[in-house]
Structures are given as structure tokens and as C-alpha cells.
Amino acid sequence: MHPSQLLAAVSYMTDLNPEGSCHHSWRVALLGQYLASIIAPDIRNDVFYAGLLQDIGAVGAIKHITAYDTLNLQTIDHHICAHPQRGSAILQWLPGMSEAAGIVRSHHEWWDGRGFPDKLMQDEIPLGSQILHIADAADTAGCFSNRASFAKGLHSLAGLTGCAWSNDLWAAFVGSTKDTAFYSQLLDQKSLSKLIAQTCAELKIPGELDNDEGIERILHLVAALVDLKDPATKGHSIRTARYAQALAKHMNMLAEDVHMAYRAGLVHDCGRLGLPADLVNRTGRISDKELALVRAHAAMTIKTFKCVPDCPEMEALGEIAGHDHERYDGKGYPDGLTGERIPLVSRILSAVDAFDAMISARSDRMLSPKAAVIRLQQNAGTQFDSDVVDAMVDLAGDGGLCQELVMAA
């Protein structure tokens, strides 16, 4: 898989909901890079990747960022107010993304100084941030919902000229709308994934990120986003990845499968980003309807890694990560797979995911590691693959939990 395709998937998951993705960040990135190609071609790449990841800092907000369509509403929610700084800090962690990080930090600044987080004004605001701001505002105003809303959205934005952005930027944006072919693609939901794939192929990602280490960094970023969504389970994804890696290695799997186990563990819960915040953070009983919604996260994980066409490696990662809640007896989800029809790495993830959940401090019935392994044995052949459980028991040694799993925690 290519890092740029993976960043497009991260962008997709920040806009995830049970029905799919609202594609907000995709449209902002596509429009931003198009405007940059007209106004400042030298920053086109940075604007595109900043646009893809502009809202990663808003993960964990009560509502999706597009629900806050006025400045006052945005500044009321502290998650939204802080998301430019938080998103910028996350991007700084990715090699070669410092320019994009700076654009993200200032993309909610207003021309007249009323924006956030730094109250910058006019030319104090980086040009890339100004471009991203107007692209973000256009999508939030519903310009790309359908053709009928396009003119209405432009009319609503016109009154912000001189306040939110400069007259020159507004003129450039309005002038760009003469390119009906480009804007028709933004309006067509079915065209977006192909357009994103084409743009990722055209606009080079920073060289520091364009390697296997860059891919690993991005996958760790996904794990961090899951932690932002549900701080109570902080560290679960990285622990699951390490457990899966240790177990796959003990089972003498091929090196590439051991590596896949680690990567799939990092992203196995990314579908949870599409769940309502109040449901994710709730303790105690939930209704059957809510349970069905929680279980939908597995299918959302699979769908996320299929969001960019013609990416077989990324799709394979999603298939393995998203089937970690299948049961060996066929009573799991999302597809009710049975036995060896479930990918082996998914069967490994199922066991180590449950293990970490049982020893978690958040668990209502927190178990010791030794007791958790016993519980896995009790469910071998029904919920879990017996061979996988036997390998965990073998790895545990003489009555104690294996040191590799302890170290992984």
C-alpha cells in the first residue's frame, strides 16, 4: 500500500458514520488543492494533504465538526476549539508533514482576527490556511450536497468576504467555479474515490513519509485516533497489536503474516470512529439497537480500507482487521464466518483482543492475565479457534502468563 492512499483512508475515517463517510475532508482537500493550483501552485501538495487531515484533531468531539456551522457554535465546544492545535501536533509527528501541520493549525483563523486558535488576521494567516478555510466553509455550507444547493451555498458565503477571508481569495474562488467539469466531480459522490486516488497519485507525498516506516507511523496514528475517540480504552490498539505479533511469531507464521498481525492490531478498532460519541463513552447496559450499532464498527473498518479503489494491500488489511469479531462457531459478526473461513490472523486478533478487554481496568469484571487465559480456554472451539488458544496457553508456560504478553502490555 502507498502512504498517500493510507492517508486518504485516515481522512475517510475521520468523517465516518454508520452509513459510510460524509467525505467532508476529501472534498475540502480536493477543492483546496485545486484553488492552490490557481493561486499558489508551489503549496498545492501541502494544501492537499493538510486538507485530508484537517480534522483529525476533532476526533472525540460530541458531534461531527460539520454540525458546527457558525463561529459561535465552533467556539462553544472545546474539542472543536482545540482541534487545529491538536491536529497540527499529530501531523508534526509524521515525518515530512511540518508544512501541512502549519496549515492545519491556522485553517480556522479569520481575515478580521475573529477566528481561532491564535487570533491571527490578514497576512499573518498562512496562505495555505486561508485556502483551506474557504474550501472548508464551502463544504460546510452545503455547496456540494447537490446542484441546487451550490448557488445557495455561494450566496450564503459571499457575506463573509472581508471578514472570514479576503476579497482577492473570494474572487479567485468564484472565478474557479467556471470549471464546471471539476465542480461536477465534487458534486458526484460516486466520483470522489476515483478523484482522490488520481490526486494522491499525482501529488507526491513527502519523501520522509514515502517508505515502510512512514506506513507504520500512519498506522500508529490510526491507533492514536481511536484513543482520542474513547480515552477510557487508551492503549488498547497498540497492546492488541503487540499481543497479536507475539502470538503469530510463536505459531511460526511467515514473517509477512507476523507483520500483518501487528498492523491489523493497530487498526482493528478504527470503525469505532464512526460511532456516536455518547455511545462509545457510555458505561453500563445498552439497548439491542445500540448493540447492533456498536457491532457495525467491524463492517465500518472493512469499508474504510476499501475507500480508495485498486489498493489490494490496504483492502486485505481491512478484511483481516474487520473480521476480528467473527466467532469460530459462526455466531460472530460482521459476516458470520465459521472456522477456517475466518483468516488466521483475524482469529489471532479475536483471542488477543478479548484477552486485553478482560484484563482492562475498564472491564466490569476485570480478570488477572492467568484467569483471562483460562476464560479463553473455556470458549475454545466456540468463540475462539482452539489452535490459537492452545498456542496462547503454550506461550504462557507453566501456569503463568507468557513474558512476551506481559512485556507487550
Secondary structure by P-SEA (a helix, b strand, c coil): ccaaaaaaaaaaaaacccccccaaaaaaaaaaaaaaaaccccaaaaaaaaaaccccccccccccccccccaaaaaacccccaaaaaaaaaaaacccaaaaaaaaacccccccccccccccccccccaaaaaaaaaaaaaaacccccccaaaaaaaaacccccccccaaaaaaaaaaccaaaaaaaaacccaaaaaaaaaaaacccccccccaaaaaaaaaaaaaaaaaacccccaaaaaaaaaaaaaaaaacccaaaaaaaaaaaacccccccccccccccccccccaaaaaaaaaaaaaaaaaaacccccaaaaaaaaaaaaccccccccccccccccccccaaaaaaaaaaaaaaaacccccccccaaaaaaaaaaaccccccaaaaaaaaaaaccccccaaaaaac
